[in-house]
């Protein structure tokens, strides 16, 4: 319950901070996002490639296991 309250408090502060009449940090947030978005896109791309490679490996391994199970069931594993 405390974590939920703190989460809402942080969200409220963030909205308050970027509003033009309050703290006026909106321009700084935009500057930060301009620099952070390409870096986050790069990291997300690498993670996506790693997940895709792992998925391909898993599918190949599952296919091998299915073929081995089919051989055992047919009795052709001699």
PyMOL Python script that loads the backbone (N, CA, C, O; Angstrom):
from pymol import cmd

cmd.read_pdbstr("""\
ATOM      1  N   UNK A   1       0.828  -1.190   0.000  1.00  0.00           N
ATOM      2  CA  UNK A   1       0.000   0.000   0.000  1.00  0.00           C
ATOM      3  C   UNK A   1       0.875   1.259   0.000  1.00  0.00           C
ATOM      4  O   UNK A   1       0.568   2.241  -0.676  1.00  0.00           O
ATOM      5  N   UNK A   2       1.961   1.213   0.763  1.00  0.00           N
ATOM      6  CA  UNK A   2       2.860   2.363   0.824  1.00  0.00           C
ATOM      7  C   UNK A   2       3.511   2.592  -0.539  1.00  0.00           C
ATOM      8  O   UNK A   2       3.668   3.733  -0.975  1.00  0.00           O
ATOM      9  N   UNK A   3       3.888   1.507  -1.204  1.00  0.00           N
ATOM     10  CA  UNK A   3       4.521   1.637  -2.518  1.00  0.00           C
ATOM     11  C   UNK A   3       3.558   2.270  -3.521  1.00  0.00           C
ATOM     12  O   UNK A   3       3.967   3.079  -4.353  1.00  0.00           O
ATOM     13  N   UNK A   4       2.303   1.908  -3.443  1.00  0.00           N
ATOM     14  CA  UNK A   4       1.300   2.489  -4.325  1.00  0.00           C
ATOM     15  C   UNK A   4       1.160   3.987  -4.075  1.00  0.00           C
ATOM     16  O   UNK A   4       1.083   4.775  -5.018  1.00  0.00           O
ATOM     17  N   UNK A   5       1.128   4.371  -2.816  1.00  0.00           N
ATOM     18  CA  UNK A   5       1.023   5.781  -2.459  1.00  0.00           C
ATOM     19  C   UNK A   5       2.245   6.560  -2.946  1.00  0.00           C
ATOM     20  O   UNK A   5       2.115   7.654  -3.495  1.00  0.00           O
ATOM     21  N   UNK A   6       3.422   5.989  -2.742  1.00  0.00           N
ATOM     22  CA  UNK A   6       4.653   6.668  -3.174  1.00  0.00           C
ATOM     23  C   UNK A   6       4.685   6.776  -4.700  1.00  0.00           C
ATOM     24  O   UNK A   6       5.130   7.792  -5.235  1.00  0.00           O
ATOM     25  N   UNK A   7       4.220   5.747  -5.403  1.00  0.00           N
ATOM     26  CA  UNK A   7       4.168   5.796  -6.857  1.00  0.00           C
ATOM     27  C   UNK A   7       3.282   6.928  -7.349  1.00  0.00           C
ATOM     28  O   UNK A   7       3.668   7.679  -8.245  1.00  0.00           O
ATOM     29  N   UNK A   8       2.085   7.053  -6.762  1.00  0.00           N
ATOM     30  CA  UNK A   8       1.191   8.147  -7.135  1.00  0.00           C
ATOM     31  C   UNK A   8       1.793   9.507  -6.779  1.00  0.00           C
ATOM     32  O   UNK A   8       1.613  10.480  -7.511  1.00  0.00           O
ATOM     33  N   UNK A   9       2.502   9.571  -5.663  1.00  0.00           N
ATOM     34  CA  UNK A   9       3.145  10.815  -5.255  1.00  0.00           C
ATOM     35  C   UNK A   9       4.217  11.229  -6.268  1.00  0.00           C
ATOM     36  O   UNK A   9       4.303  12.402  -6.632  1.00  0.00           O
ATOM     37  N   UNK A  10       5.025  10.281  -6.718  1.00  0.00           N
ATOM     38  CA  UNK A  10       6.060  10.580  -7.713  1.00  0.00           C
ATOM     39  C   UNK A  10       5.457  11.014  -9.045  1.00  0.00           C
ATOM     40  O   UNK A  10       5.959  11.934  -9.692  1.00  0.00           O
ATOM     41  N   UNK A  11       4.383  10.352  -9.449  1.00  0.00           N
ATOM     42  CA  UNK A  11       3.718  10.740 -10.697  1.00  0.00           C
ATOM     43  C   UNK A  11       3.163  12.154 -10.585  1.00  0.00           C
ATOM     44  O   UNK A  11       3.300  12.955 -11.510  1.00  0.00           O
ATOM     45  N   UNK A  12       2.543  12.458  -9.463  1.00  0.00           N
ATOM     46  CA  UNK A  12       1.986  13.798  -9.260  1.00  0.00           C
ATOM     47  C   UNK A  12       3.100  14.846  -9.268  1.00  0.00           C
ATOM     48  O   UNK A  12       2.935  15.911  -9.862  1.00  0.00           O
ATOM     49  N   UNK A  13       4.229  14.560  -8.620  1.00  0.00           N
ATOM     50  CA  UNK A  13       5.340  15.509  -8.621  1.00  0.00           C
ATOM     51  C   UNK A  13       5.891  15.711 -10.026  1.00  0.00           C
ATOM     52  O   UNK A  13       6.225  16.830 -10.415  1.00  0.00           O
ATOM     53  N   UNK A  14       5.984  14.609 -10.797  1.00  0.00           N
ATOM     54  CA  UNK A  14       6.498  14.721 -12.162  1.00  0.00           C
ATOM     55  C   UNK A  14       5.603  15.611 -13.019  1.00  0.00           C
ATOM     56  O   UNK A  14       6.095  16.452 -13.772  1.00  0.00           O
ATOM     57  N   UNK A  15       4.307  15.429 -12.904  1.00  0.00           N
ATOM     58  CA  UNK A  15       3.379  16.266 -13.666  1.00  0.00           C
ATOM     59  C   UNK A  15       3.488  17.714 -13.200  1.00  0.00           C
ATOM     60  O   UNK A  15       3.500  18.635 -14.017  1.00  0.00           O
ATOM     61  N   UNK A  16       3.567  17.911 -11.896  1.00  0.00           N
ATOM     62  CA  UNK A  16       3.702  19.260 -11.335  1.00  0.00           C
ATOM     63  C   UNK A  16       4.987  19.927 -11.816  1.00  0.00           C
ATOM     64  O   UNK A  16       4.991  21.123 -12.106  1.00  0.00           O
ATOM     65  N   UNK A  17       6.080  19.161 -11.905  1.00  0.00           N
ATOM     66  CA  UNK A  17       7.380  19.727 -12.269  1.00  0.00           C
ATOM     67  C   UNK A  17       7.432  20.200 -13.709  1.00  0.00           C
ATOM     68  O   UNK A  17       8.119  21.176 -14.009  1.00  0.00           O
ATOM     69  N   UNK A  18       6.722  19.531 -14.607  1.00  0.00           N
ATOM     70  CA  UNK A  18       6.825  19.899 -16.018  1.00  0.00           C
ATOM     71  C   UNK A  18       5.748  20.892 -16.458  1.00  0.00           C
ATOM     72  O   UNK A  18       5.805  21.396 -17.579  1.00  0.00           O
ATOM     73  N   UNK A  19       4.789  21.178 -15.617  1.00  0.00           N
ATOM     74  CA  UNK A  19       3.783  22.173 -15.990  1.00  0.00           C
ATOM     75  C   UNK A  19       4.438  23.550 -16.094  1.00  0.00           C
ATOM     76  O   UNK A  19       5.311  23.882 -15.293  1.00  0.00           O
ATOM     77  N   UNK A  20       4.022  24.350 -17.078  1.00  0.00           N
ATOM     78  CA  UNK A  20       4.683  25.643 -17.308  1.00  0.00           C
ATOM     79  C   UNK A  20       4.621  26.608 -16.122  1.00  0.00           C
ATOM     80  O   UNK A  20       5.580  27.347 -15.898  1.00  0.00           O
ATOM     81  N   UNK A  21       3.555  26.626 -15.376  1.00  0.00           N
ATOM     82  CA  UNK A  21       3.429  27.607 -14.307  1.00  0.00           C
ATOM     83  C   UNK A  21       4.060  27.199 -12.995  1.00  0.00           C
ATOM     84  O   UNK A  21       4.237  28.043 -12.116  1.00  0.00           O
ATOM     85  N   UNK A  22       4.401  25.950 -12.835  1.00  0.00           N
ATOM     86  CA  UNK A  22       4.883  25.464 -11.535  1.00  0.00           C
ATOM     87  C   UNK A  22       6.405  25.563 -11.454  1.00  0.00           C
ATOM     88  O   UNK A  22       6.942  26.643 -11.209  1.00  0.00           O
ATOM     89  N   UNK A  23       7.074  24.491 -11.649  1.00  0.00           N
ATOM     90  CA  UNK A  23       8.542  24.517 -11.593  1.00  0.00           C
ATOM     91  C   UNK A  23       9.164  24.861 -12.938  1.00  0.00           C
ATOM     92  O   UNK A  23      10.290  25.356 -12.997  1.00  0.00           O
ATOM     93  N   UNK A  24       8.444  24.604 -14.006  1.00  0.00           N
ATOM     94  CA  UNK A  24       8.930  24.967 -15.331  1.00  0.00           C
ATOM     95  C   UNK A  24      10.074  24.108 -15.828  1.00  0.00           C
ATOM     96  O   UNK A  24      10.940  24.595 -16.555  1.00  0.00           O
ATOM     97  N   UNK A  25      10.095  22.849 -15.454  1.00  0.00           N
ATOM     98  CA  UNK A  25      11.163  21.962 -15.882  1.00  0.00           C
ATOM     99  C   UNK A  25      10.874  21.308 -17.229  1.00  0.00           C
ATOM    100  O   UNK A  25      11.626  20.433 -17.659  1.00  0.00           O
ATOM    101  N   UNK A  26       9.823  21.705 -17.888  1.00  0.00           N
ATOM    102  CA  UNK A  26       9.416  21.080 -19.146  1.00  0.00           C
ATOM    103  C   UNK A  26      10.501  21.092 -20.200  1.00  0.00           C
ATOM    104  O   UNK A  26      10.720  20.088 -20.877  1.00  0.00           O
ATOM    105  N   UNK A  27      11.188  22.221 -20.350  1.00  0.00           N
ATOM    106  CA  UNK A  27      12.251  22.321 -21.360  1.00  0.00           C
ATOM    107  C   UNK A  27      13.406  21.373 -21.046  1.00  0.00           C
ATOM    108  O   UNK A  27      13.997  20.780 -21.949  1.00  0.00           O
ATOM    109  N   UNK A  28      13.721  21.234 -19.760  1.00  0.00           N
ATOM    110  CA  UNK A  28      14.802  20.327 -19.365  1.00  0.00           C
ATOM    111  C   UNK A  28      14.422  18.872 -19.627  1.00  0.00           C
ATOM    112  O   UNK A  28      15.258  18.063 -20.030  1.00  0.00           O
ATOM    113  N   UNK A  29      13.163  18.556 -19.395  1.00  0.00           N
ATOM    114  CA  UNK A  29      12.689  17.193 -19.657  1.00  0.00           C
ATOM    115  C   UNK A  29      12.771  16.892 -21.150  1.00  0.00           C
ATOM    116  O   UNK A  29      13.200  15.805 -21.537  1.00  0.00           O
ATOM    117  N   UNK A  30      12.371  17.827 -21.981  1.00  0.00           N
ATOM    118  CA  UNK A  30      12.448  17.635 -23.433  1.00  0.00           C
ATOM    119  C   UNK A  30      13.902  17.465 -23.868  1.00  0.00           C
ATOM    120  O   UNK A  30      14.197  16.615 -24.708  1.00  0.00           O
ATOM    121  N   UNK A  31      14.808  18.256 -23.311  1.00  0.00           N
ATOM    122  CA  UNK A  31      16.235  18.114 -23.635  1.00  0.00           C
ATOM    123  C   UNK A  31      16.748  16.738 -23.255  1.00  0.00           C
ATOM    124  O   UNK A  31      17.470  16.097 -24.019  1.00  0.00           O
ATOM    125  N   UNK A  32      16.368  16.291 -22.067  1.00  0.00           N
ATOM    126  CA  UNK A  32      16.787  14.968 -21.610  1.00  0.00           C
ATOM    127  C   UNK A  32      16.262  13.887 -22.543  1.00  0.00           C
ATOM    128  O   UNK A  32      16.995  12.968 -22.909  1.00  0.00           O
ATOM    129  N   UNK A  33      14.990  13.993 -22.929  1.00  0.00           N
ATOM    130  CA  UNK A  33      14.405  12.989 -23.809  1.00  0.00           C
ATOM    131  C   UNK A  33      15.064  12.974 -25.177  1.00  0.00           C
ATOM    132  O   UNK A  33      15.216  11.915 -25.785  1.00  0.00           O
ATOM    133  N   UNK A  34      15.457  14.152 -25.665  1.00  0.00           N
ATOM    134  CA  UNK A  34      16.147  14.212 -26.957  1.00  0.00           C
ATOM    135  C   UNK A  34      17.452  13.425 -26.923  1.00  0.00           C
ATOM    136  O   UNK A  34      17.832  12.805 -27.916  1.00  0.00           O
ATOM    137  N   UNK A  35      18.131  13.447 -25.797  1.00  0.00           N
ATOM    138  CA  UNK A  35      19.383  12.703 -25.678  1.00  0.00           C
ATOM    139  C   UNK A  35      19.186  11.249 -25.292  1.00  0.00           C
ATOM    140  O   UNK A  35      19.975  10.388 -25.681  1.00  0.00           O
ATOM    141  N   UNK A  36      18.145  10.973 -24.533  1.00  0.00           N
ATOM    142  CA  UNK A  36      17.954   9.625 -24.006  1.00  0.00           C
ATOM    143  C   UNK A  36      17.251   8.696 -24.993  1.00  0.00           C
ATOM    144  O   UNK A  36      17.514   7.494 -24.990  1.00  0.00           O
ATOM    145  N   UNK A  37      16.376   9.218 -25.826  1.00  0.00           N
ATOM    146  CA  UNK A  37      15.599   8.365 -26.723  1.00  0.00           C
ATOM    147  C   UNK A  37      16.490   7.583 -27.692  1.00  0.00           C
ATOM    148  O   UNK A  37      16.260   6.385 -27.858  1.00  0.00           O
ATOM    149  N   UNK A  38      17.488   8.182 -28.337  1.00  0.00           N
ATOM    150  CA  UNK A  38      18.343   7.365 -29.224  1.00  0.00           C
ATOM    151  C   UNK A  38      19.107   6.272 -28.473  1.00  0.00           C
ATOM    152  O   UNK A  38      19.272   5.165 -28.986  1.00  0.00           O
ATOM    153  N   UNK A  39      19.568   6.579 -27.276  1.00  0.00           N
ATOM    154  CA  UNK A  39      20.292   5.576 -26.487  1.00  0.00           C
ATOM    155  C   UNK A  39      19.343   4.444 -26.088  1.00  0.00           C
ATOM    156  O   UNK A  39      19.705   3.271 -26.183  1.00  0.00           O
ATOM    157  N   UNK A  40      18.139   4.786 -25.646  1.00  0.00           N
ATOM    158  CA  UNK A  40      17.163   3.767 -25.283  1.00  0.00           C
ATOM    159  C   UNK A  40      16.741   2.944 -26.499  1.00  0.00           C
ATOM    160  O   UNK A  40      16.500   1.743 -26.376  1.00  0.00           O
ATOM    161  N   UNK A  41      16.649   3.572 -27.663  1.00  0.00           N
ATOM    162  CA  UNK A  41      16.321   2.836 -28.882  1.00  0.00           C
ATOM    163  C   UNK A  41      17.436   1.847 -29.233  1.00  0.00           C
ATOM    164  O   UNK A  41      17.156   0.728 -29.660  1.00  0.00           O
ATOM    165  N   UNK A  42      18.681   2.246 -29.057  1.00  0.00           N
ATOM    166  CA  UNK A  42      19.817   1.374 -29.312  1.00  0.00           C
ATOM    167  C   UNK A  42      19.789   0.165 -28.373  1.00  0.00           C
ATOM    168  O   UNK A  42      19.948  -0.974 -28.813  1.00  0.00           O
ATOM    169  N   UNK A  43      19.588   0.419 -27.096  1.00  0.00           N
ATOM    170  CA  UNK A  43      19.531  -0.666 -26.114  1.00  0.00           C
ATOM    171  C   UNK A  43      18.354  -1.589 -26.411  1.00  0.00           C
ATOM    172  O   UNK A  43      18.491  -2.810 -26.343  1.00  0.00           O
ATOM    173  N   UNK A  44      17.204  -1.015 -26.739  1.00  0.00           N
ATOM    174  CA  UNK A  44      16.020  -1.821 -27.059  1.00  0.00           C
ATOM    175  C   UNK A  44      16.265  -2.676 -28.294  1.00  0.00           C
ATOM    176  O   UNK A  44      15.811  -3.818 -28.359  1.00  0.00           O
ATOM    177  N   UNK A  45      16.973  -2.137 -29.264  1.00  0.00           N
ATOM    178  CA  UNK A  45      17.304  -2.902 -30.462  1.00  0.00           C
ATOM    179  C   UNK A  45      18.179  -4.093 -30.148  1.00  0.00           C
ATOM    180  O   UNK A  45      17.928  -5.193 -30.641  1.00  0.00           O
ATOM    181  N   UNK A  46      19.212  -3.892 -29.330  1.00  0.00           N
ATOM    182  CA  UNK A  46      20.084  -4.998 -28.947  1.00  0.00           C
ATOM    183  C   UNK A  46      19.311  -6.067 -28.182  1.00  0.00           C
ATOM    184  O   UNK A  46      19.488  -7.261 -28.427  1.00  0.00           O
ATOM    185  N   UNK A  47      18.459  -5.643 -27.262  1.00  0.00           N
ATOM    186  CA  UNK A  47      17.668  -6.598 -26.486  1.00  0.00           C
ATOM    187  C   UNK A  47      16.726  -7.377 -27.406  1.00  0.00           C
ATOM    188  O   UNK A  47      16.552  -8.584 -27.240  1.00  0.00           O
ATOM    189  N   UNK A  48      16.126  -6.693 -28.366  1.00  0.00           N
ATOM    190  CA  UNK A  48      15.231  -7.362 -29.307  1.00  0.00           C
ATOM    191  C   UNK A  48      15.979  -8.401 -30.135  1.00  0.00           C
ATOM    192  O   UNK A  48      15.463  -9.494 -30.371  1.00  0.00           O
ATOM    193  N   UNK A  49      17.179  -8.071 -30.573  1.00  0.00           N
ATOM    194  CA  UNK A  49      17.995  -9.026 -31.338  1.00  0.00           C
ATOM    195  C   UNK A  49      18.325 -10.241 -30.484  1.00  0.00           C
ATOM    196  O   UNK A  49      18.239 -11.371 -30.964  1.00  0.00           O
ATOM    197  N   UNK A  50      18.700 -10.029 -29.229  1.00  0.00           N
ATOM    198  CA  UNK A  50      19.023 -11.149 -28.344  1.00  0.00           C
ATOM    199  C   UNK A  50      17.805 -12.027 -28.096  1.00  0.00           C
ATOM    200  O   UNK A  50      17.914 -13.253 -28.089  1.00  0.00           O
ATOM    201  N   UNK A  51      16.646 -11.409 -27.891  1.00  0.00           N
ATOM    202  CA  UNK A  51      15.418 -12.179 -27.669  1.00  0.00           C
ATOM    203  C   UNK A  51      15.056 -12.963 -28.926  1.00  0.00           C
ATOM    204  O   UNK A  51      14.647 -14.121 -28.838  1.00  0.00           O
ATOM    205  N   UNK A  52      15.202 -12.342 -30.089  1.00  0.00           N
ATOM    206  CA  UNK A  52      14.911 -13.034 -31.342  1.00  0.00           C
ATOM    207  C   UNK A  52      15.835 -14.221 -31.563  1.00  0.00           C
ATOM    208  O   UNK A  52      15.384 -15.284 -31.990  1.00  0.00           O
ATOM    209  N   UNK A  53      17.116 -14.055 -31.281  1.00  0.00           N
ATOM    210  CA  UNK A  53      18.072 -15.161 -31.436  1.00  0.00           C
ATOM    211  C   UNK A  53      17.744 -16.291 -30.475  1.00  0.00           C
ATOM    212  O   UNK A  53      17.807 -17.461 -30.851  1.00  0.00           O
ATOM    213  N   UNK A  54      17.397 -15.958 -29.245  1.00  0.00           N
ATOM    214  CA  UNK A  54      17.035 -16.984 -28.266  1.00  0.00           C
ATOM    215  C   UNK A  54      15.767 -17.711 -28.692  1.00  0.00           C
ATOM    216  O   UNK A  54      15.650 -18.920 -28.492  1.00  0.00           O
ATOM    217  N   UNK A  55      14.827 -16.995 -29.271  1.00  0.00           N
ATOM    218  CA  UNK A  55      13.584 -17.610 -29.749  1.00  0.00           C
ATOM    219  C   UNK A  55      13.865 -18.583 -30.880  1.00  0.00           C
ATOM    220  O   UNK A  55      13.296 -19.674 -30.919  1.00  0.00           O
ATOM    221  N   UNK A  56      14.739 -18.196 -31.799  1.00  0.00           N
ATOM    222  CA  UNK A  56      15.101 -19.086 -32.906  1.00  0.00           C
ATOM    223  C   UNK A  56      15.775 -20.351 -32.367  1.00  0.00           C
ATOM    224  O   UNK A  56      15.484 -21.453 -32.832  1.00  0.00           O
ATOM    225  N   UNK A  57      16.673 -20.196 -31.389  1.00  0.00           N
ATOM    226  CA  UNK A  57      17.333 -21.352 -30.785  1.00  0.00           C
ATOM    227  C   UNK A  57      16.314 -22.262 -30.100  1.00  0.00           C
ATOM    228  O   UNK A  57      16.378 -23.484 -30.235  1.00  0.00           O
ATOM    229  N   UNK A  58      15.375 -21.663 -29.366  1.00  0.00           N
ATOM    230  CA  UNK A  58      14.364 -22.452 -28.668  1.00  0.00           C
ATOM    231  C   UNK A  58      13.488 -23.231 -29.641  1.00  0.00           C
ATOM    232  O   UNK A  58      13.158 -24.391 -29.395  1.00  0.00           O
ATOM    233  N   UNK A  59      13.111 -22.591 -30.748  1.00  0.00           N
ATOM    234  CA  UNK A  59      12.281 -23.281 -31.739  1.00  0.00           C
ATOM    235  C   UNK A  59      13.039 -24.449 -32.366  1.00  0.00           C
ATOM    236  O   UNK A  59      12.467 -25.517 -32.584  1.00  0.00           O
ATOM    237  N   UNK A  60      14.318 -24.248 -32.653  1.00  0.00           N
ATOM    238  CA  UNK A  60      15.126 -25.321 -33.230  1.00  0.00           C
ATOM    239  C   UNK A  60      15.265 -26.476 -32.237  1.00  0.00           C
ATOM    240  O   UNK A  60      15.181 -27.641 -32.625  1.00  0.00           O
ATOM    241  N   UNK A  61      15.476 -26.160 -30.975  1.00  0.00           N
ATOM    242  CA  UNK A  61      15.602 -27.188 -29.949  1.00  0.00           C
ATOM    243  C   UNK A  61      14.288 -27.944 -29.763  1.00  0.00           C
ATOM    244  O   UNK A  61      14.295 -29.162 -29.589  1.00  0.00           O
ATOM    245  N   UNK A  62      13.175 -27.241 -29.797  1.00  0.00           N
ATOM    246  CA  UNK A  62      11.865 -27.888 -29.663  1.00  0.00           C
ATOM    247  C   UNK A  62      11.602 -28.821 -30.849  1.00  0.00           C
ATOM    248  O   UNK A  62      11.039 -29.903 -30.681  1.00  0.00           O
ATOM    249  N   UNK A  63      12.009 -28.399 -32.035  1.00  0.00           N
ATOM    250  CA  UNK A  63      11.823 -29.239 -33.218  1.00  0.00           C
ATOM    251  C   UNK A  63      12.657 -30.512 -33.098  1.00  0.00           C
ATOM    252  O   UNK A  63      12.189 -31.596 -33.447  1.00  0.00           O
ATOM    253  N   UNK A  64      13.889 -30.385 -32.608  1.00  0.00           N
ATOM    254  CA  UNK A  64      14.745 -31.564 -32.414  1.00  0.00           C
ATOM    255  C   UNK A  64      14.120 -32.515 -31.403  1.00  0.00           C
ATOM    256  O   UNK A  64      14.127 -33.729 -31.606  1.00  0.00           O
ATOM    257  N   UNK A  65      13.577 -31.968 -30.309  1.00  0.00           N
ATOM    258  CA  UNK A  65      12.951 -32.800 -29.286  1.00  0.00           C
ATOM    259  C   UNK A  65      11.712 -33.502 -29.834  1.00  0.00           C
ATOM    260  O   UNK A  65      11.466 -34.664 -29.509  1.00  0.00           O
ATOM    261  N   UNK A  66      10.934 -32.813 -30.658  1.00  0.00           N
ATOM    262  CA  UNK A  66       9.747 -33.429 -31.246  1.00  0.00           C
ATOM    263  C   UNK A  66      10.144 -34.574 -32.180  1.00  0.00           C
ATOM    264  O   UNK A  66       9.509 -35.628 -32.179  1.00  0.00           O
ATOM    265  N   UNK A  67      11.190 -34.366 -32.971  1.00  0.00           N
ATOM    266  CA  UNK A  67      11.652 -35.430 -33.866  1.00  0.00           C
ATOM    267  C   UNK A  67      12.175 -36.625 -33.078  1.00  0.00           C
ATOM    268  O   UNK A  67      11.936 -37.773 -33.454  1.00  0.00           O
ATOM    269  N   UNK A  68      12.885 -36.360 -31.992  1.00  0.00           N
ATOM    270  CA  UNK A  68      13.396 -37.451 -31.159  1.00  0.00           C
ATOM    271  C   UNK A  68      12.243 -38.208 -30.506  1.00  0.00           C
ATOM    272  O   UNK A  68      12.269 -39.436 -30.428  1.00  0.00           O
ATOM    273  N   UNK A  69      11.236 -37.478 -30.037  1.00  0.00           N
ATOM    274  CA  UNK A  69      10.079 -38.133 -29.423  1.00  0.00           C
ATOM    275  C   UNK A  69       9.315 -38.957 -30.446  1.00  0.00           C
ATOM    276  O   UNK A  69       8.819 -40.038 -30.127  1.00  0.00           O
ATOM    277  N   UNK A  70       9.215 -38.457 -31.673  1.00  0.00           N
ATOM    278  CA  UNK A  70       8.523 -39.200 -32.723  1.00  0.00           C
ATOM    279  C   UNK A  70       9.279 -40.476 -33.085  1.00  0.00           C
ATOM    280  O   UNK A  70       8.663 -41.507 -33.353  1.00  0.00           O
ATOM    281  N   UNK A  71      10.600 -40.411 -33.094  1.00  0.00           N
ATOM    282  CA  UNK A  71      11.412 -41.593 -33.378  1.00  0.00           C
ATOM    283  C   UNK A  71      11.210 -42.652 -32.304  1.00  0.00           C
ATOM    284  O   UNK A  71      11.082 -43.838 -32.607  1.00  0.00           O
ATOM    285  N   UNK A  72      11.182 -42.219 -31.052  1.00  0.00           N
ATOM    286  CA  UNK A  72      11.027 -43.152 -29.944  1.00  0.00           C
ATOM    287  C   UNK A  72       9.652 -43.813 -29.996  1.00  0.00           C
ATOM    288  O   UNK A  72       9.533 -45.011 -29.738  1.00  0.00           O
ATOM    289  N   UNK A  73       8.629 -43.055 -30.321  1.00  0.00           N
ATOM    290  CA  UNK A  73       7.281 -43.592 -30.392  1.00  0.00           C
ATOM    291  C   UNK A  73       7.135 -44.582 -31.562  1.00  0.00           C
ATOM    292  O   UNK A  73       6.428 -45.584 -31.446  1.00  0.00           O
ATOM    293  N   UNK A  74       7.793 -44.301 -32.666  1.00  0.00           N
ATOM    294  CA  UNK A  74       7.714 -45.182 -33.820  1.00  0.00           C
ATOM    295  C   UNK A  74       8.591 -46.431 -33.656  1.00  0.00           C
ATOM    296  O   UNK A  74       8.430 -47.414 -34.378  1.00  0.00           O
ATOM    297  N   UNK A  75       9.498 -46.375 -32.717  1.00  0.00           N
ATOM    298  CA  UNK A  75      10.383 -47.510 -32.506  1.00  0.00           C
ATOM    299  C   UNK A  75      11.525 -47.566 -33.473  1.00  0.00           C
ATOM    300  O   UNK A  75      12.149 -48.615 -33.634  1.00  0.00           O
ATOM    301  N   UNK A  76      11.821 -46.450 -34.132  1.00  0.00           N
ATOM    302  CA  UNK A  76      12.900 -46.413 -35.113  1.00  0.00           C
ATOM    303  C   UNK A  76      14.227 -46.006 -34.485  1.00  0.00           C
ATOM    304  O   UNK A  76      15.226 -45.845 -35.187  1.00  0.00           O
ATOM    305  N   UNK A  77      14.240 -45.843 -33.183  1.00  0.00           N
ATOM    306  CA  UNK A  77      15.472 -45.442 -32.494  1.00  0.00           C
ATOM    307  C   UNK A  77      16.250 -46.705 -32.134  1.00  0.00           C
ATOM    308  O   UNK A  77      16.099 -47.244 -31.037  1.00  0.00           O
ATOM    309  N   UNK A  78      17.055 -47.156 -33.033  1.00  0.00           N
ATOM    310  CA  UNK A  78      17.799 -48.414 -32.811  1.00  0.00           C
ATOM    311  C   UNK A  78      19.287 -48.179 -32.871  1.00  0.00           C
ATOM    312  O   UNK A  78      20.068 -49.116 -32.709  1.00  0.00           O
TER     313      UNK A  78
END
""", "prot")
cmd.dss("prot")
cmd.show_as("cartoon", "prot")
cmd.util.cbc("prot")
cmd.orient("prot")
